[in-house]
């Protein structure tokens, strides 16, 4: 019984340490993201950005798009052009807007891995055929297999 109490104390100490390290890591990483400037170059549909933050290596932008036009929007995409401090285009990302009903509102999020992004310009692209389908898949981190390999490798190192 005494061993069980000792084990339980060590387990609680480990659990407390894990929570402290996890929360501290999250807060320190989140604090490195700095708000950046953005420019919306379209009026219809209405685009509102709720958050645009970046570090020196990556960042994210999210917000809402509302169809304020008189027709259903099909076959278009929001285009995010990421620029450096010297107005050098670092790269572009896309958010597909297809079968977008009148008055409908969609949430969007785009994550990027470009160095030293200073601002973004948001526009709309009229034709999806000119955009490679891989451009849309890059923002889908659920398809990211590298994280699982890193986790598996860490488990092999720890328990191997």
Beta strands, then each sheet from edge to edge (+ up, - down):
strand 1: 34-35
strand 2: 37-40
strand 3: 46-54
strand 4: 59-66
strand 5: 76-83
strand 6: 89-97
strand 7: 105-112
strand 8: 119-125
sheet 1: 1+ 3- 4+ 7-
sheet 2: 2+ 8+ 5- 6+
end
